[in-house]
């Protein structure tokens, strides 16, 4: 019974670590929309950023 209990606890800890690791990886790889907008926007306020496209 002790072996089964330690197996379940170990699986739960492993699943928790996997979820935390995947969340950290996703936050590193996926920059926020504000960061992307700042990086591609121009310095002039009267000109829209290039990612808006043209008419």
Secondary structure as the mmCIF struct_conf table of DSSP 4:
data_model
#
loop_
_struct_conf.conf_type_id
_struct_conf.id
_struct_conf.beg_label_comp_id
_struct_conf.beg_label_asym_id
_struct_conf.beg_label_seq_id
_struct_conf.end_label_comp_id
_struct_conf.end_label_asym_id
_struct_conf.end_label_seq_id
HELX_RH_AL_P HELX_RH_AL_P1 UNK A 2 UNK A 29
BEND BEND1 UNK A 30 UNK A 30
HELX_RH_AL_P HELX_RH_AL_P2 UNK A 33 UNK A 40
BEND BEND2 UNK A 43 UNK A 43
TURN_TY1_P TURN_TY1_P1 UNK A 45 UNK A 46
BEND BEND3 UNK A 47 UNK A 47
HELX_RH_3T_P HELX_RH_3T_P1 UNK A 50 UNK A 52
#
